[in-house]
């Protein structure tokens, strides 16, 4: 992220949207969570918060850039309160800080829904506590309920969601749909980073941005990736088909989010979702579980 390019993705999407039927598109975007480093995305802010003013400004600017009058799904990118983020695993009690009340956040979303600018709301990088507080507050106060959670989930990152968020988000409980991000573990599960001198690795973001997503490059993650690549080969699958097919077929998955830097990558990702046997054979999942028993979340730093 940098000031010079902030918002440009919206402009690219806006250009594409002109050739689409808007009512056939589910358009999702986010409002930034607490940040002391990204204040440049607001007009007059020293610290970004998930309060009414920040939420409103974020949506108004997004709508203008996108060239549309409503957003189908608006998610909080990460919480206003302290939580372990982006590779951090354990909660540090000493980092607790006062945060914008859940009710205030939901009231701000309610206003935007009433104005027709937002249809549904969700969260991202959220915990069980956060999901349940949002759901409980909405129920008690008669405010809009979150419908989605966008958290990291892949062959290399499972436990944070499977331990308790699966229960929390179950249709018979809070009924929140998981939209997993990084189902390819930042591209690591393609195997391209196993040889750091390969052309594919040199062009990849883990090399272009030193330190970025380094949890996927540490030895235990690399070792697990090798095991999954061998599993894919054994069953006649490409690494991408295995990784995206696994995410697609989880019983608690609503959808997976893919990122691509070329049309070829985009086609391969889409084909993996649409053309790979659905669901993957039971033998594939059995072999995945065997590897998982030996490499439980190898990205934990």
C-alpha positions as CSV (number, residue, x, y, z in Angstrom):
1,X,0.0,0.0,0.0
2,X,1.2,3.5,-0.8
3,X,-0.4,6.9,-1.1
4,X,0.4,7.3,-4.8
5,X,-1.6,4.2,-5.9
6,X,-4.3,4.1,-3.2
7,X,-7.7,3.7,-4.7
8,X,-6.5,2.7,-8.2
9,X,-8.0,-0.8,-8.0
10,X,-11.4,0.8,-7.7
11,X,-10.7,2.8,-10.9
12,X,-9.8,-0.4,-12.8
13,X,-12.9,-2.2,-11.6
14,X,-15.0,0.9,-12.5
15,X,-13.6,0.7,-16.1
16,X,-14.5,-3.0,-16.3
17,X,-18.0,-2.4,-14.7
18,X,-19.0,-0.2,-17.6
19,X,-19.2,-3.2,-19.9
20,X,-21.2,-5.3,-17.3
21,X,-24.8,-5.6,-16.1
22,X,-24.5,-4.1,-12.7
23,X,-27.3,-6.2,-11.3
24,X,-25.4,-9.4,-12.3
25,X,-22.3,-8.4,-10.3
26,X,-21.7,-8.8,-6.5
27,X,-19.4,-5.9,-5.8
28,X,-17.5,-6.1,-2.5
29,X,-15.1,-3.7,-0.9
30,X,-13.8,-2.8,2.5
31,X,-13.3,0.0,5.0
32,X,-9.9,0.1,6.6
33,X,-9.4,-1.0,10.2
34,X,-7.4,0.8,12.9
35,X,-4.2,2.1,11.4
36,X,-1.6,4.7,12.3
37,X,0.3,4.2,9.1
38,X,-2.4,4.6,6.4
39,X,-4.0,7.8,7.5
40,X,-3.4,9.3,4.0
41,X,-6.5,7.5,2.7
42,X,-8.7,10.0,4.6
43,X,-8.8,13.7,4.1
44,X,-8.0,14.7,7.7
45,X,-7.0,11.8,9.9
46,X,-4.0,11.0,12.0
47,X,-5.2,7.6,12.9
48,X,-7.8,5.5,11.0
49,X,-10.6,4.2,13.1
50,X,-13.8,2.2,12.3
51,X,-16.1,5.0,13.5
52,X,-19.0,6.7,11.7
53,X,-16.9,9.4,10.1
54,X,-14.3,7.0,8.7
55,X,-16.9,4.5,7.5
56,X,-18.9,7.2,5.7
57,X,-15.9,8.8,4.0
58,X,-14.6,5.5,2.9
59,X,-17.9,4.5,1.3
60,X,-18.4,7.9,-0.4
61,X,-14.9,7.8,-1.9
62,X,-15.3,4.2,-3.0
63,X,-18.7,4.8,-4.7
64,X,-17.2,7.8,-6.6
65,X,-14.2,5.8,-7.8
66,X,-16.2,2.8,-8.7
67,X,-18.8,4.8,-10.6
68,X,-21.7,3.0,-8.9
69,X,-24.4,4.1,-6.5
70,X,-24.3,1.1,-4.2
71,X,-21.9,-1.5,-2.8
72,X,-23.3,-5.1,-2.4
73,X,-21.0,-6.1,0.4
74,X,-19.0,-3.8,2.7
75,X,-16.5,-5.5,5.1
76,X,-14.3,-4.1,7.8
77,X,-10.8,-5.0,6.6
78,X,-9.5,-5.7,10.2
79,X,-11.0,-4.7,13.6
80,X,-10.8,-1.4,15.3
81,X,-9.7,-3.1,18.4
82,X,-6.3,-4.9,18.8
83,X,-6.2,-8.5,17.4
84,X,-3.2,-10.5,16.2
85,X,-3.0,-9.9,12.4
86,X,-1.4,-11.2,9.3
87,X,0.7,-14.0,10.6
88,X,0.6,-13.2,14.3
89,X,-0.9,-16.1,16.1
90,X,-1.2,-15.4,19.9
91,X,-3.2,-12.7,21.5
92,X,-1.0,-10.3,23.6
93,X,-3.1,-9.0,26.5
94,X,-0.7,-6.0,27.0
95,X,-1.8,-4.7,23.6
96,X,-5.4,-4.3,24.5
97,X,-6.6,-0.7,23.7
98,X,-10.0,1.1,23.9
99,X,-11.9,0.7,20.6
100,X,-15.0,2.0,18.8
101,X,-18.0,0.2,20.4
102,X,-19.6,-2.5,18.2
103,X,-22.9,-0.7,18.4
104,X,-21.5,2.5,17.0
105,X,-20.0,0.7,14.0
106,X,-23.3,-1.0,13.3
107,X,-25.2,2.2,13.6
108,X,-22.9,3.8,10.9
109,X,-23.5,0.8,8.6
110,X,-27.3,1.1,9.3
111,X,-27.3,4.7,8.0
112,X,-25.6,3.7,4.8
113,X,-28.0,0.8,4.3
114,X,-30.9,3.1,4.9
115,X,-29.5,5.5,2.2
116,X,-29.2,2.6,-0.3
117,X,-25.4,2.9,-0.5
118,X,-24.6,-0.5,1.1
119,X,-26.7,-3.7,0.9
120,X,-24.8,-6.1,3.2
121,X,-22.0,-5.9,5.7
122,X,-19.3,-8.2,6.9
123,X,-15.9,-8.5,8.7
124,X,-12.4,-9.6,7.9
125,X,-9.4,-10.8,9.9
126,X,-11.9,-11.3,12.7
127,X,-12.0,-13.5,15.8
128,X,-14.8,-15.5,17.4
129,X,-15.2,-12.8,20.0
130,X,-15.6,-10.2,17.4
131,X,-18.1,-12.1,15.3
132,X,-20.3,-13.0,18.3
133,X,-20.2,-9.4,19.6
134,X,-21.3,-8.0,16.2
135,X,-24.1,-10.7,16.0
136,X,-25.3,-10.2,19.5
137,X,-25.3,-6.4,19.3
138,X,-27.2,-6.5,16.0
139,X,-29.8,-8.7,17.6
140,X,-30.2,-6.7,20.8
141,X,-30.2,-3.3,19.1
142,X,-32.1,-4.1,16.0
143,X,-29.2,-3.3,13.7
144,X,-27.9,-5.0,10.6
145,X,-26.3,-8.4,11.0
146,X,-22.9,-9.2,9.4
147,X,-23.2,-11.9,6.7
148,X,-19.6,-12.7,5.9
149,X,-16.1,-13.1,7.3
150,X,-13.1,-12.8,5.1
151,X,-10.3,-14.6,6.9
152,X,-7.1,-16.4,5.7
153,X,-7.7,-20.1,5.0
154,X,-5.6,-22.6,3.0
155,X,-3.8,-25.9,3.2
156,X,-1.2,-24.1,5.2
157,X,-3.5,-21.9,7.4
158,X,-6.4,-23.9,8.9
159,X,-6.5,-23.9,12.7
160,X,-7.4,-20.2,13.3
161,X,-10.7,-20.9,11.6
162,X,-11.3,-24.6,12.3
163,X,-10.8,-24.5,16.0
164,X,-13.9,-22.4,16.9
165,X,-14.9,-20.0,14.1
166,X,-16.4,-23.0,12.2
167,X,-18.8,-23.5,15.1
168,X,-19.5,-19.8,15.5
169,X,-20.3,-19.3,11.8
170,X,-22.3,-22.5,11.4
171,X,-25.7,-21.9,9.6
172,X,-27.5,-23.0,12.8
173,X,-25.5,-20.7,15.0
174,X,-24.4,-17.2,13.7
175,X,-24.8,-18.1,10.0
176,X,-21.8,-16.2,8.7
177,X,-20.3,-17.1,5.3
178,X,-16.5,-17.6,5.0
179,X,-14.8,-15.9,2.1
180,X,-11.3,-17.3,2.4
181,X,-8.4,-15.2,1.3
182,X,-5.0,-16.5,0.3
183,X,-6.2,-20.0,-0.6
184,X,-2.9,-20.4,-2.5
185,X,-1.0,-19.0,0.5
186,X,0.2,-16.0,-1.3
187,X,1.2,-18.2,-4.3
188,X,3.3,-20.5,-2.2
189,X,1.1,-23.5,-2.8
190,X,1.8,-23.3,-6.5
191,X,5.4,-24.4,-5.7
192,X,6.9,-21.5,-7.5
193,X,8.9,-20.3,-4.4
194,X,10.6,-23.6,-3.8
195,X,13.3,-22.5,-6.3
196,X,13.9,-18.9,-5.3
197,X,16.1,-18.4,-8.4
198,X,13.4,-19.4,-10.9
199,X,11.8,-16.8,-13.1
200,X,8.4,-17.3,-11.6
201,X,9.8,-16.8,-8.1
202,X,11.7,-13.7,-9.1
203,X,8.5,-12.1,-10.4
204,X,6.5,-13.2,-7.3
205,X,5.5,-10.7,-4.6
206,X,7.3,-12.7,-1.8
207,X,10.5,-11.7,-3.6
208,X,9.5,-8.3,-4.9
209,X,8.6,-7.2,-1.4
210,X,11.2,-8.6,1.1
211,X,9.6,-9.6,4.4
212,X,6.1,-9.7,2.9
213,X,4.2,-12.9,3.9
214,X,7.5,-14.4,5.0
215,X,5.6,-16.9,7.1
216,X,5.0,-18.8,3.8
217,X,8.7,-19.1,3.0
218,X,10.0,-20.4,6.3
219,X,11.4,-24.0,6.3
220,X,8.4,-25.8,7.8
221,X,6.0,-24.1,5.4
222,X,8.3,-25.0,2.5
223,X,8.5,-28.6,3.7
224,X,4.7,-28.9,4.0
225,X,4.3,-27.4,0.5
226,X,6.6,-30.0,-1.0
227,X,4.4,-32.7,0.6
228,X,1.2,-31.2,-0.9
229,X,2.8,-30.9,-4.3
230,X,3.7,-34.6,-4.2
231,X,0.1,-35.4,-3.1
232,X,-1.3,-33.4,-6.0
233,X,1.0,-35.3,-8.5
234,X,0.0,-38.6,-7.0
235,X,-3.7,-37.8,-7.7
236,X,-3.2,-36.3,-11.1
237,X,-3.9,-32.8,-10.0
238,X,-2.0,-29.6,-10.5
239,X,-0.9,-27.8,-7.3
240,X,-3.5,-25.1,-8.0
241,X,-6.2,-27.6,-8.5
242,X,-5.4,-29.3,-5.2
243,X,-5.2,-26.0,-3.2
244,X,-8.2,-24.3,-4.6
245,X,-10.3,-27.5,-4.8
246,X,-9.6,-28.1,-1.1
247,X,-10.8,-24.6,-0.2
248,X,-13.8,-24.8,-2.5
249,X,-15.0,-28.1,-1.0
250,X,-14.8,-27.3,2.7
251,X,-18.3,-27.6,4.1
252,X,-18.1,-24.2,5.8
253,X,-16.8,-22.3,2.7
254,X,-19.0,-19.7,0.9
255,X,-16.5,-18.6,-1.6
256,X,-12.7,-18.2,-2.1
257,X,-10.9,-15.1,-3.1
258,X,-8.2,-15.4,-5.7
259,X,-5.5,-12.9,-6.8
260,X,-3.7,-13.0,-10.2
261,X,-1.1,-10.9,-11.9
262,X,-1.7,-12.3,-15.4
263,X,-4.7,-13.5,-17.4
264,X,-3.1,-17.0,-17.6
265,X,-3.0,-17.2,-13.8
266,X,-6.6,-16.0,-13.6
267,X,-7.8,-18.7,-16.1
268,X,-5.9,-21.4,-14.2
269,X,-7.5,-20.3,-10.9
270,X,-11.0,-20.2,-12.4
271,X,-10.6,-23.5,-14.1
272,X,-9.4,-25.1,-10.8
273,X,-12.7,-24.0,-9.2
274,X,-15.0,-24.8,-12.1
275,X,-13.5,-27.8,-13.9
276,X,-11.8,-29.9,-11.2
277,X,-13.9,-32.8,-9.9
278,X,-16.4,-31.6,-7.3
279,X,-16.0,-32.6,-4.6
280,X,-12.4,-33.8,-4.7
281,X,-12.2,-37.6,-4.1
282,X,-12.3,-38.9,-0.6
283,X,-8.8,-40.3,-1.1
284,X,-7.4,-36.9,-1.7
285,X,-8.9,-35.5,1.5
286,X,-7.6,-38.5,3.4
287,X,-4.1,-37.8,2.2
288,X,-4.5,-34.1,3.0
289,X,-5.4,-35.0,6.6
290,X,-2.3,-37.3,6.9
291,X,-0.1,-34.3,5.9
292,X,-2.0,-32.0,8.2
293,X,-1.4,-34.2,11.2
294,X,2.3,-33.7,10.6
295,X,2.3,-30.1,9.6
296,X,-0.4,-28.3,11.6
297,X,-0.4,-24.7,10.4
298,X,3.4,-24.5,9.5
299,X,3.1,-20.7,9.0
300,X,2.8,-20.0,12.7
301,X,5.7,-17.7,13.5
